[in-house]
Structures are given as structure tokens and as C-alpha cells.
Amino acid sequence: MHNEPNLLHPDEVRLLADLLAAELTHYRRLLRLAWRQNSYMKRQDVDRLSANAGDWGRWIPASDRARLARERLVASLGGRMGVAIPPGRVGDLLDYADPGQRQLVSGLLAEIRTTAGALARQNALNRQLAEFCVELAHEEAEIFKRCVLQDPAGCYRGDAKQHDRGPGGVIVRQA
């Protein structure tokens, strides 16, 4: 059985669905990493934040490759159908699919939109939290400088007894 030239072949729609499913898997993984990042920042768990950053570095390129593969397929299928379809408008291609296939792809597109939206929101929250953490670190450093380094009463000798001569104790040497 041969489809009309203006309709997508079932194999083409299956390939599109597979690429969308792969893309969704990557976005879900990135969302989990974003949730972890938030948790690690709140706990100031530097080691896990570092490992999580490594995971981001590994999965973002994979996510980009999945998106680009889907965009290339959509452009190719659109070209075969004689229509120009922008990369983010996969739904426009569904006008050329039968109703059953359309429903499968539409469901995946809805999941991708939901997951990508949640990822964008979480990344924005993480950015705000990171900015807050950096501000807090700067404020704590200033307090440390004012209250400990510039106040002789706040400085200690190596034996943890107060230093009578001002700055120069253990905390100052480590700072």
C-alpha cells in the first residue's frame, strides 16, 4: 500500500516519534539534573555540585544532538511535502499525517513542551539561587574582613588563644 504523495509515510512518522521520544528523554534527564543542582546549592554541597556540573556537560550536547536530528528530519520531510516548516513548528508537519499518527506525535510534543517549560523554570530558579549564594558569600567575606581581620579582639594565635597584637592568627593565615 502506497501513501499519497502529500501524506507522510508511517515509517517517517515513526522515525519522527522516535526522535521526539529521544529528545524528551534528554529533557527529562536535564530536568532531574536541575532539581539536583537546586538541592545541592541549598545544602552547599560543593562536591555534588561539581559532579552534577559534569553531568550537565555530558548531557547538554546529547540533548542538542537529539534536537538537531529532529529538526533536520522535520526540514527534510517538509521539503518532501513541498512546505517550509520552521524548526520549532513540528506540529505544522502533522497536517500531512493520518489521524492515528498525528495523535502519537501530538502527545510527544505536548510532553516535550511541558518538560521543557519545567526545565526553563527550574533553570531560572537555580540562576536566582546561585546569584543569592554569590551575594551571600560576598557579604560573609566582608563581615569576616570587618569583624575578624580588622578587629584585634577577633584574631587568635596558633594555640587558639586570643592574639594581643592584632591580625595574624590562624584564621588570618588561612584566609
N, C-alpha and C positions, 0 to 999 in steps of 0.2 A: 504494500500500500504506500503510495507516494503522496506526500502533503502538497497542497497548493503552493506555488512559489512565494505567495505573500504570507505564508504561515511558517512559524518556527517548527523545525523537526523535533520530535520528542527527545531525541538524543541531545540536541542543542539545549533544550530546556533543562534536561537532567544535568548536563555539564554546568550550566549556569547555577542551578540549585546546589550542586556540589561545591562550586567556588564560593557561593554565598554562605554555605554552611561552614566552610573552612574559615572564611573571614569572620563569621560570628564566633567561632571557637577562639580565634585570636583576640577579639574584642572582649570576650568574657574573661580570658586569661589576664588581659591588661587591667580589667576592672578589679579582679582579685588582687593584683599587684598594687593597685591604687589604694584599695582598702587596707592592705597590709602596711603600705607606706604611711598612711594616716595613723595607724595604731603604733607603729614603731616611732614616729615623730612624737606622739603624745607621751610615750614611755621613755623617750630619749635613748632608744636602743640603737646606738651608732653601728654596731656590728651587723645587726639585721638590716638596718637601712642600707648599708653598703652592699650586702648580698642582694637585697631587693633591687638596688640600682643596677647591679649586674644582670639580673633577670630582665629588667626593663630594656637594657641594652641588647639583650639577645632576642626578645620577643617583638619589639617595635619593628625591626627590619622584616621579620617574618610576617607581621601584620601588614606592613606596606606591600610586600610581595603579593600577598593574597588579594589585597585591594587592587593592585595594578593588574594582576591576572584577570580579575573580574572586569575591570574597566576595558581591558583590551578585547575580551570576549564580547562585551556589550557593543563596543565600537565595530567589531568585525560583523557581528550579527546585524547590527543596524545598517552597516554598509551593504550586506547581502539583501536586506529588505528594502534598500533604497532610501533610508531615512538617517538623518544625523541625530544621534542620541547623545546628549551631554553625559559625561562620566557619572555624575550623581543621580541620573534620572533613569535607573533601571526599570522603573515602573512603566515608562513610555514604551519599552520593548514588549510589555505584556499585552499590548493591543494586538500583537501578532501571534499570540499563543492561544491554544484552546482553553476553555474554562477550567478544566481539571489542573492543567499545568499552571495556569495563572494563579490559582489558589495556593499551590505549593510555594511558588516564588514569592507571592504576596505575603504569606506567613513568615517566610525567612526575612523578607525586607522589614516587616514590622518588628521582628525580634532584633534585627541589627539596629534599627532606629532607636529602640528602647535602650538597648545595651550601650550604644554609642553615646546617647544622651546622658545615661547614668555615669559613664566614664568621663564625659566632659564636666559634669557637675562635680564629681569626686576630685578630678584634677584641679578644678578651681578651688575647692575647699582645701586641698592639700597645699596649693600655692599660698593661700591666705595663712594657713597654719605655719608653713615654712617662713613666711615673712614675719609672723608674730614671734617665732622661735629665734630668728636672727635679731629682731629688735630686742627681745628679752636678753639674749646673750650680750648685746652691746650695753644694755642698761646694767646688767650684772657686772660686766667688766668695769664700767665707770664707777659703780658703787664700790667694787673691790679696790680700785685705784684710790678713790677718795677716802674710804673708811679704813683701809688696811695699809696701803703703801704710803699714804701721806700722813698717817696718824701713828706716831711712835708707840702709843699705847697698844696698838693693834698688831705690832710686829713681835715675833718670837725668835729666840735663839734655837740652835740645833737641838738643845735638850728640852724644848717646848716650854721654857720659862720665858717670861717677857724680856724683851731686849730693851735695854735702857738707852741705847744710842740711836734709836730711830730705825728706819728701813734697813734691811739687810738680813732678816731672819730666813727661816726655811721657806715660808710661803713666797717671800720676795725672790729668793734664789730660784725657786721652781717656776715662778711666773716669768 
